[in-house]
Amino acid sequence: MLIANNNEDIKNIISNNEIVILYFSNTVCGACEVIRSKVQDILKAYSKVKLIDINGEEQIELAAQHNVFSFPLMILYAHSKEIMRVGRNVNLLELEDTIKRYYDMLF
């Protein structure tokens, strides 16, 4: 898991990798921890997907730039384009299916 503290870092990571997930969370969110661990488990099968963890509580401006107003929130990018945006009520099967579809196309 990568950590980014500014928008320039995020742009560089997105442009230099085929598939990237931005994971916005905060420190007091129990759901954030549970969902993060489940996403990390999913990504074990997709080694080329980069996961960027962003503490939206500390990085308020960065969260606002990405239109993140609640936590957790994930934004999936493929070829530098936003493909999927899911929040607290994430369907992990749907997320994995989407990752797999793009992963199979790109790798």
C-alpha positions in Angstrom: 0.0 0.0 0.0 1.3 3.4 -1.0 0.7 6.6 0.9 0.3 9.9 -0.8 0.2 13.3 0.8 -0.4 15.6 -2.1 -2.3 15.7 -5.5 1.0 15.7 -7.5 2.1 12.4 -5.9 -1.3 10.9 -6.7 -1.3 12.2 -10.3 2.2 10.7 -10.8 1.2 7.3 -9.4 -2.0 7.2 -11.5 -0.2 8.1 -14.7 2.7 5.6 -14.1 0.5 2.6 -13.3 -2.2 0.8 -15.3 -4.6 0.3 -12.4 -4.7 2.3 -9.2 -7.2 2.5 -6.3 -7.3 5.6 -4.1 -8.6 4.6 -0.7 -9.8 7.6 1.4 -10.4 6.8 5.1 -9.9 8.3 8.5 -8.6 7.1 11.8 -11.8 6.8 13.8 -13.7 4.8 11.2 -14.2 1.1 12.1 -15.6 0.3 8.7 -12.6 1.9 7.0 -10.2 -0.6 8.7 -12.4 -3.6 7.9 -13.0 -2.7 4.3 -9.3 -1.8 3.8 -8.2 -5.3 5.0 -10.8 -6.9 2.7 -9.6 -4.9 -0.3 -6.0 -5.8 0.5 -7.0 -9.5 0.5 -8.6 -9.1 -2.9 -5.6 -7.4 -4.3 -3.3 -10.3 -3.3 -4.5 -11.9 -6.6 -3.8 -8.7 -8.6 -0.2 -7.8 -7.8 0.0 -5.0 -10.4 -2.8 -2.9 -8.9 -1.5 -0.1 -6.7 -3.5 0.9 -3.6 -3.0 4.4 -2.3 -4.1 5.0 1.3 -5.1 8.6 2.0 -6.1 9.8 5.4 -9.0 12.1 4.4 -9.2 13.5 7.9 -5.6 14.8 7.8 -5.7 15.5 4.0 -9.0 17.5 3.9 -8.0 19.5 0.8 -6.9 16.4 -1.0 -10.2 14.7 -0.3 -12.1 17.8 -1.4 -10.1 17.9 -4.7 -11.4 14.4 -5.4 -15.0 15.1 -4.3 -14.7 12.8 -1.2 -17.1 13.8 1.5 -17.5 10.6 3.5 -15.3 7.7 4.5 -14.4 5.1 3.4 -14.4 5.9 -0.3 -12.5 4.1 -3.1 -11.8 5.4 -6.6 -10.6 2.9 -9.1 -8.5 4.2 -12.0 -7.5 2.3 -15.2 -5.3 4.0 -17.8 -5.6 7.2 -15.8 -9.4 7.3 -16.1 -11.8 7.0 -13.2 -13.7 3.7 -13.7 -15.5 3.2 -10.4 -16.3 5.1 -7.2 -17.7 3.2 -4.2 -18.2 4.2 -0.6 -19.2 2.7 2.7 -21.7 0.3 1.3 -19.3 -1.3 -1.1 -20.1 -4.5 -2.8 -16.8 -6.3 -2.6 -17.8 -8.9 -5.2 -18.7 -6.1 -7.7 -15.4 -4.3 -6.9 -13.4 -7.5 -7.5 -15.2 -8.3 -10.7 -14.4 -4.8 -12.0 -10.8 -5.1 -11.0 -10.5 -8.5 -12.6 -12.1 -7.3 -15.9 -9.7 -4.4 -16.3 -6.7 -6.5 -15.0 -7.4 -9.2 -17.6 -7.6 -6.6 -20.3 -4.4 -4.8 -19.4 -2.2 -7.7 -18.3 
